[in-house]
């Protein structure tokens, strides 16, 4: 899979307005995680795979003087982020891919990513870049919905037309440890809004039946927390 293919796919999503659905679908999980990050005033945060920047803006509002940079491989998504930007916060958005961020060494105290890292063309190199841009003692917090233990998601690559890194929890931890991170841990975060009553369920591309939607929801999103040694 090439960066060009990923960019063109998400450019199409942005033009079709699918960026709005990302915030609607992932908003509660991200709020739960960000609330627990304990961001301190003035910290610099990188949002990896920011889409239209909705999580970038949430991170920038998490503490006084927090600065957030959102990066995405899709120029159309970055354009949407700039259109939606609030000038009351310290945030900016750049086009970049995970394997070559083009950002300074040891600049960020936090790296955050929601539902994006498994698209990395070269996961090892992407993790190396995250490690590089973090300050010593800084932390990476990556949340993904596509992982081996989450049944009902196996066909997502076919449906999106994109290659994805499908790792187990243990394999994700090992990948971060190989990149040099320590204190690597994982946990599941379940959307507090639930999935609604079965009587109201309507099939969709990703959820052909209620049982699939329930299995995916109950497994939760995988939150990976990893620290760069001080």
Residue frames relative to the residue before (quaternion, step in Angstrom):
aa qw qx qy qz dx dy dz
X 1.0000 0.0000 0.0000 0.0000 0.00 0.00 0.00
X 0.2697 -0.7830 0.5437 0.1365 3.58 -0.86 0.94
X 0.6127 -0.5312 0.4289 0.3980 3.53 -1.27 0.38
X 0.6119 0.5646 -0.3467 0.4319 3.58 1.07 -0.72
X 0.6490 0.5097 -0.3170 0.4675 3.60 0.98 -0.81
X 0.6521 0.5027 -0.3144 0.4725 3.58 0.93 -0.87
X 0.6654 0.5097 -0.3070 0.4507 3.57 0.89 -0.94
X 0.6797 0.4910 -0.3073 0.4500 3.59 0.86 -0.89
X 0.6204 0.5419 -0.3424 0.4518 3.59 1.06 -0.71
X 0.7360 0.4085 -0.2437 0.4816 3.57 0.82 -0.95
X 0.5256 0.5723 -0.4152 0.4731 3.58 1.24 -0.28
X 0.6566 0.5048 -0.3038 0.4709 3.57 0.95 -0.90
X 0.6355 0.5265 -0.3287 0.4593 3.59 0.99 -0.83
X 0.6530 0.5152 -0.3166 0.4560 3.57 0.95 -0.87
X 0.6763 0.4924 -0.2955 0.4613 3.58 0.89 -0.91
X 0.6915 0.4618 -0.2701 0.4853 3.58 1.17 -0.62
X 0.5258 -0.6636 0.3933 0.3585 3.59 1.29 -0.03
X 0.4080 0.7372 -0.4599 0.2804 3.57 1.23 0.26
X 0.4901 0.6584 -0.4363 0.3689 3.60 1.24 -0.19
X 0.6013 0.5687 -0.3577 0.4325 3.58 1.10 -0.68
X 0.6547 0.5332 -0.3124 0.4352 3.57 0.97 -0.80
X 0.5786 0.5838 -0.3816 0.4228 3.59 1.14 -0.54
X 0.6696 0.4765 -0.2997 0.4846 3.57 0.93 -0.86
X 0.6546 0.5131 -0.3176 0.4553 3.58 0.94 -0.84
X 0.7198 0.4695 -0.2579 0.4414 3.57 0.91 -0.90
X 0.7997 0.3157 -0.1363 0.4922 3.58 0.98 -0.85
X 0.4160 0.7724 -0.4290 0.2151 3.57 1.26 -0.24
X 0.6883 0.4895 -0.3114 0.4355 3.60 0.80 -0.91
X 0.6507 0.5085 -0.3235 0.4618 3.59 0.92 -0.86
X 0.6627 0.4994 -0.3121 0.4626 3.59 0.89 -0.87
X 0.6304 0.5250 -0.3402 0.4595 3.60 0.95 -0.77
X 0.6354 0.5292 -0.3315 0.4542 3.60 0.97 -0.82
X 0.6926 0.4755 -0.2829 0.4628 3.56 0.87 -0.97
X 0.6728 0.4982 -0.3094 0.4511 3.60 0.81 -0.96
X 0.6197 0.5483 -0.3450 0.4430 3.60 1.02 -0.74
X 0.7309 0.4265 -0.2283 0.4814 3.58 1.11 -0.68
X 0.5098 0.6687 -0.4200 0.3413 3.60 1.22 -0.17
X 0.2609 -0.7917 0.5146 0.2007 3.57 1.10 -0.57
X 0.1182 0.8183 -0.5520 0.1078 3.57 0.93 0.84
X 0.2872 -0.7727 0.5496 0.1357 3.54 -0.97 0.95
X 0.6523 -0.5257 0.3657 0.4054 3.59 -1.14 0.56
X 0.8282 0.2543 -0.1947 0.4598 3.54 -0.99 0.90
X 0.4736 0.6754 -0.4554 0.3349 3.61 1.19 -0.07
X 0.3217 -0.7179 0.5858 0.1950 3.54 -1.22 0.64
X 0.0821 -0.8224 0.5625 -0.0247 3.55 -0.70 1.17
X 0.2147 -0.7489 0.6141 0.1265 3.56 -1.06 0.83
X 0.1709 -0.7578 0.6241 0.0839 3.56 -0.93 1.00
X 0.1920 -0.8316 0.5188 0.0500 3.53 -0.28 1.35
X 0.7984 0.1026 -0.1225 0.5806 3.59 -0.53 1.20
X 0.1158 0.8908 -0.4323 0.0780 3.53 1.01 0.95
X 0.3177 -0.7475 0.5287 0.2466 3.61 1.14 -0.34
X 0.8066 -0.2256 0.1731 0.5182 3.59 -0.80 -0.96
X 0.6180 -0.6236 0.3143 0.3611 3.58 1.25 0.39
X 0.3605 0.7634 -0.4874 0.2227 3.59 1.20 0.15
X 0.6917 0.4451 -0.2867 0.4912 3.62 0.95 -0.80
X 0.5671 0.5821 -0.3767 0.4444 3.59 1.13 -0.60
X 0.6851 0.4779 -0.2796 0.4733 3.56 0.91 -0.93
X 0.6162 0.5318 -0.3408 0.4705 3.58 1.08 -0.68
X 0.6540 0.5089 -0.3055 0.4691 3.58 0.96 -0.86
X 0.6636 0.5179 -0.3070 0.4440 3.58 0.96 -0.87
X 0.6916 0.4583 -0.2726 0.4871 3.59 1.18 -0.51
X 0.4922 0.7233 -0.3982 0.2758 3.58 1.28 -0.25
X 0.7928 -0.0016 0.0144 0.6093 3.60 1.16 -0.55
X 0.6405 -0.5495 0.3738 0.3848 3.55 -1.16 0.59
X 0.8538 0.1582 -0.1195 0.4814 3.56 -0.93 0.90
X 0.3935 0.7123 -0.4941 0.3059 3.59 1.22 0.20
X 0.1836 -0.7657 0.6073 0.1058 3.55 -1.04 0.84
X 0.0687 -0.8113 0.5806 0.0077 3.57 -0.88 0.92
X 0.1240 -0.7594 0.6358 0.0613 3.54 -1.09 0.83
X 0.1511 -0.7826 0.5995 0.0726 3.55 -0.81 1.03
X 0.0558 -0.7924 0.6066 0.0318 3.58 -0.91 0.88
X 0.0497 0.7811 -0.6199 0.0562 3.54 -1.11 0.74
X 0.5106 -0.6594 0.4610 0.3034 3.57 -1.10 0.67
X 0.6626 0.5235 -0.2901 0.4502 3.58 1.23 -0.45
X 0.3760 -0.7341 0.5158 0.2316 3.63 -0.55 1.06
X 0.6437 0.5266 -0.3326 0.4447 3.58 1.02 -0.73
X 0.6290 0.5108 -0.3378 0.4790 3.59 1.05 -0.67
X 0.6519 0.4982 -0.3208 0.4733 3.59 0.95 -0.79
X 0.6112 0.5345 -0.3507 0.4666 3.59 1.04 -0.66
X 0.6420 0.5067 -0.3159 0.4810 3.58 1.01 -0.84
X 0.6301 0.5378 -0.3360 0.4482 3.60 0.98 -0.82
X 0.6763 0.4866 -0.2969 0.4666 3.57 0.93 -0.85
X 0.6286 0.5339 -0.3286 0.4603 3.58 1.09 -0.67
X 0.7392 0.4132 -0.2111 0.4882 3.57 1.07 -0.80
X 0.4246 0.7499 -0.4327 0.2647 3.57 1.29 -0.16
X 0.2600 -0.7300 0.6113 0.1607 3.54 -1.16 0.73
X 0.3548 -0.7573 0.5104 0.2004 3.56 -0.80 1.00
X 0.5268 0.6116 -0.4166 0.4181 3.58 1.28 0.26
X 0.7206 0.3744 -0.2305 0.5361 3.59 1.28 -0.09
X 0.4492 -0.6569 0.5322 0.2889 3.54 -1.33 0.32
X 0.3465 0.7180 -0.5261 0.2961 3.55 -0.04 1.32
X 0.0167 0.7681 -0.6400 -0.0052 3.53 -1.22 0.59
X 0.2907 -0.7708 0.5577 0.1018 3.53 -1.26 0.50
X 0.0337 -0.8139 0.5794 -0.0265 3.58 -0.92 0.91
X 0.4252 -0.6554 0.5576 0.2804 3.54 -1.22 0.59
X 0.2807 0.7283 -0.5854 0.2194 3.57 -0.79 1.06
X 0.3082 -0.7212 0.5711 0.2426 3.56 -1.21 0.35
X 0.7067 -0.5357 0.2792 0.3684 3.51 -1.20 0.67
X 0.7035 0.4942 -0.2695 0.4338 3.57 1.03 -0.74
X 0.7750 0.1349 -0.0897 0.6109 3.60 1.27 -0.20
X 0.1069 -0.8619 0.4944 0.0342 3.56 0.28 1.28
X 0.2879 -0.7887 0.5020 0.2077 3.58 1.14 -0.51
X 0.5332 0.6065 -0.3970 0.4362 3.57 1.18 0.64
X 0.6360 -0.5776 0.3456 0.3775 3.62 -1.11 0.56
X 0.5785 -0.5581 0.4694 0.3654 3.55 -1.26 0.49
X 0.8817 0.0571 -0.0274 0.4676 3.54 -1.24 0.69
X 0.3449 0.7709 -0.4646 0.2662 3.56 0.99 0.85
X 0.7712 0.3608 -0.1715 0.4957 3.59 1.02 -0.79
X 0.3647 -0.7095 0.5559 0.2335 3.54 -1.09 0.72
X 0.7836 0.1476 -0.0879 0.5970 3.59 1.25 -0.42
X 0.0878 -0.7289 0.6724 0.0943 3.51 -1.26 0.60
X 0.0796 -0.7900 0.6080 -0.0005 3.54 -0.84 1.06
X 0.0690 0.7866 -0.6130 0.0266 3.56 -1.14 0.58
X 0.0930 -0.7889 0.6061 0.0408 3.56 -0.94 0.93
X 0.8774 -0.0788 0.0439 0.4711 3.52 -0.85 1.11
X 0.5914 0.5915 -0.3528 0.4194 3.57 0.93 0.90
X 0.6568 0.5843 -0.3439 0.3300 3.60 0.81 -0.94
X 0.6249 0.5565 -0.3643 0.4087 3.61 1.03 -0.57
X 0.5798 0.5652 -0.3840 0.4437 3.62 1.26 -0.07
X 0.4018 0.7431 -0.4695 0.2567 3.61 1.23 -0.18
X 0.4446 -0.6825 0.5159 0.2653 3.56 -0.93 0.94
X 0.7649 0.0765 -0.0268 0.6390 3.56 1.10 -0.78
X 0.2730 -0.8173 0.4843 0.1513 3.56 0.02 1.31
X 0.6313 0.5403 -0.3415 0.4393 3.60 0.95 -0.80
X 0.6804 0.4750 -0.2865 0.4789 3.57 0.93 -0.88
X 0.6252 0.5401 -0.3384 0.4504 3.59 1.03 -0.75
X 0.6629 0.4865 -0.3039 0.4812 3.59 0.96 -0.83
X 0.6114 0.5420 -0.3433 0.4632 3.57 1.10 -0.66
X 0.6459 0.5124 -0.3122 0.4721 3.59 1.04 -0.75
X 0.6163 0.5259 -0.3423 0.4758 3.59 1.01 -0.77
X 0.6540 0.5163 -0.3026 0.4627 3.55 0.92 -0.95
X 0.6611 0.5402 -0.3025 0.4239 3.58 0.93 -0.94
X 0.7494 0.4212 -0.2368 0.4527 3.60 0.81 -0.96
X 0.5864 0.5754 -0.3748 0.4296 3.60 1.25 -0.21
X 0.4689 -0.6309 0.5381 0.3042 3.53 -1.15 0.65
X 0.5941 -0.5236 0.4419 0.4214 3.61 -1.16 0.39
X 0.7766 0.2661 -0.2330 0.5213 3.55 -0.81 1.01
X 0.5279 0.6330 -0.4040 0.3967 3.59 1.29 -0.12
X 0.3099 -0.7739 0.5339 0.1413 3.55 -1.24 0.44
X 0.2596 -0.7165 0.6270 0.1618 3.51 -1.26 0.64
X 0.0383 -0.7739 0.6321 -0.0008 3.54 -0.98 0.93
X 0.0049 -0.8202 0.5649 -0.0904 3.52 -0.30 1.36
X 0.0942 -0.7922 0.6027 0.0186 3.57 -0.83 1.03
X 0.0286 0.8065 -0.5871 0.0637 3.57 -0.80 1.03
X 0.3366 -0.7401 0.5508 0.1886 3.54 -1.20 0.62
X 0.6914 0.4402 -0.2525 0.5142 3.58 1.27 -0.33
X 0.3296 0.7071 -0.5639 0.2709 3.56 -0.29 1.29
X 0.7264 -0.5216 0.2394 0.3781 3.54 -1.18 0.66
X 0.7031 0.4814 -0.2829 0.4403 3.58 0.96 -0.79
X 0.6273 0.5433 -0.3449 0.4385 3.59 1.20 -0.24
X 0.1862 -0.8108 0.5480 0.0868 3.55 0.02 1.29
X 0.6923 0.4373 -0.3564 0.4500 3.52 -1.14 0.75
X 0.6890 0.4490 -0.2773 0.4968 3.58 1.31 -0.09
X 0.3919 0.7748 -0.4469 0.2153 3.57 1.26 -0.13
X 0.7465 0.4152 -0.2260 0.4682 3.60 1.01 -0.73
X 0.3489 0.7651 -0.4862 0.2377 3.61 1.19 0.21
X 0.6304 0.5244 -0.3671 0.4391 3.67 0.89 -0.70
X 0.6501 0.5141 -0.3153 0.4622 3.58 0.96 -0.85
X 0.7000 0.4825 -0.2760 0.4485 3.57 0.94 -0.88
X 0.7148 0.4169 -0.2580 0.4986 3.59 1.08 -0.64
X 0.3898 -0.7247 0.4773 0.3082 3.57 1.19 -0.51
X 0.6368 0.5092 -0.3185 0.4835 3.57 1.26 0.36
X 0.4688 -0.6378 0.5256 0.3117 3.56 -1.14 0.61
X 0.0616 -0.7902 0.6096 0.0145 3.57 -1.09 0.76
X 0.4255 -0.6700 0.5460 0.2682 3.54 -1.16 0.68
X 0.0762 -0.8068 0.5858 0.0079 3.59 -0.38 1.25
X 0.0663 0.8057 -0.5763 0.1194 3.56 -0.19 1.35
X 0.4806 -0.6172 0.5301 0.3272 3.53 -1.28 0.39
X 0.6901 -0.4326 0.3495 0.4630 3.59 -1.26 0.13
X 0.6746 0.4980 -0.3000 0.4549 3.57 0.86 -0.96
X 0.6616 0.5023 -0.3110 0.4618 3.59 0.99 -0.78
X 0.6180 0.5202 -0.3504 0.4741 3.61 1.04 -0.64
X 0.6430 0.5107 -0.3290 0.4663 3.59 0.92 -0.85
X 0.6658 0.5082 -0.3022 0.4552 3.58 0.90 -0.92
X 0.6349 0.5365 -0.3334 0.4449 3.60 1.00 -0.78
X 0.6639 0.4825 -0.3024 0.4847 3.59 0.96 -0.82
X 0.6451 0.5179 -0.3263 0.4574 3.59 0.99 -0.78
X 0.6374 0.5180 -0.3306 0.4648 3.62 1.01 -0.74
X 0.6570 0.5094 -0.3042 0.4650 3.58 1.15 -0.61
X 0.6455 -0.5534 0.3072 0.4274 3.59 1.29 -0.06
X 0.5086 0.6591 -0.4222 0.3587 3.59 1.25 -0.05
X 0.2047 -0.7504 0.6158 0.1262 3.54 -1.27 0.52
X 0.7952 0.2795 -0.2272 0.4878 3.55 -1.37 0.20
X 0.2382 0.7926 -0.5215 0.2078 3.56 0.99 0.88
X 0.0778 0.8023 -0.5852 0.0876 3.55 -0.77 1.05
X 0.1852 -0.7689 0.6001 0.1198 3.54 -1.25 0.43
X 0.0616 0.7648 -0.6413 0.0006 3.51 -1.28 0.50
X 0.4535 -0.6705 0.5153 0.2813 3.56 -1.26 0.33
X 0.1356 -0.7633 0.6282 0.0656 3.55 -1.08 0.82
X 0.1675 -0.8119 0.5567 0.0538 3.57 -0.58 1.18
X 0.5112 -0.6480 0.4808 0.2959 3.56 -0.93 0.95
X 0.3921 -0.7638 0.4701 0.2046 3.57 -0.61 1.17
X 0.5930 0.6032 -0.3638 0.3902 3.60 1.19 -0.33
X 0.3935 -0.7293 0.4776 0.2918 3.58 1.22 -0.30
X 0.5208 -0.6497 0.4642 0.3021 3.56 -1.29 -0.25
X 0.5567 -0.6247 0.3951 0.3792 3.58 1.23 0.05
X 0.6576 -0.5169 0.3837 0.3913 3.53 -1.34 0.10
X 0.5845 -0.5941 0.4239 0.3546 3.54 -1.10 0.69
X 0.6132 0.5752 -0.3487 0.4142 3.59 1.06 -0.71
X 0.7170 0.4284 -0.2419 0.4939 3.57 1.17 -0.56
X 0.4627 0.7129 -0.4315 0.3025 3.60 1.26 -0.09
X 0.0735 -0.7614 0.6430 0.0373 3.53 -1.12 0.84
X 0.4827 -0.6841 0.4572 0.3000 3.63 -0.73 1.00
X 0.0695 -0.7786 0.6229 0.0311 3.56 -1.21 0.65
X 0.7473 -0.3932 0.2795 0.4570 3.55 -1.31 0.05
X 0.7677 0.3589 -0.1916 0.4951 3.58 0.87 -0.93
X 0.7771 0.2611 -0.1373 0.5560 3.59 1.15 -0.53
X 0.1419 -0.8418 0.5169 0.0644 3.59 0.15 1.26
X 0.7949 0.0702 -0.0433 0.6011 3.58 1.21 -0.44
X 0.6813 -0.5154 0.3428 0.3907 3.54 -1.29 0.40
X 0.6254 0.5577 -0.3426 0.4249 3.59 1.01 -0.79
X 0.6429 0.5112 -0.3251 0.4687 3.59 0.99 -0.78
X 0.6611 0.5060 -0.3118 0.4579 3.57 0.89 -0.89
X 0.6540 0.5105 -0.3132 0.4621 3.59 0.99 -0.81
X 0.6487 0.5185 -0.3224 0.4543 3.60 0.95 -0.84
X 0.6620 0.4967 -0.3034 0.4722 3.57 0.94 -0.88
X 0.6635 0.5074 -0.3063 0.4567 3.59 0.90 -0.90
X 0.7057 0.4869 -0.2786 0.4328 3.57 0.78 -1.03
X 0.6035 0.5503 -0.3643 0.4475 3.62 1.12 -0.53
X 0.3209 -0.7793 0.4796 0.2444 3.57 1.10 -0.69
X 0.5550 -0.5646 0.4882 0.3673 3.52 -1.36 0.16
X 0.3901 -0.7163 0.5309 0.2297 3.58 -1.07 0.74
X 0.1342 -0.7834 0.6057 0.0376 3.56 -0.71 1.16
X 0.1052 -0.7854 0.6097 0.0189 3.56 -0.67 1.17
X 0.0691 -0.7851 0.6155 0.0038 3.57 -0.78 1.08
X 0.0809 0.8015 -0.5826 0.1074 3.56 -0.78 1.04
X 0.2545 -0.7917 0.5473 0.0938 3.58 -1.03 0.87
X 0.3503 -0.6901 0.5878 0.2354 3.55 -1.08 0.75
X 0.5206 -0.6683 0.4173 0.3289 3.63 -0.70 1.01
X 0.4990 -0.6634 0.4745 0.2928 3.58 -1.01 0.86
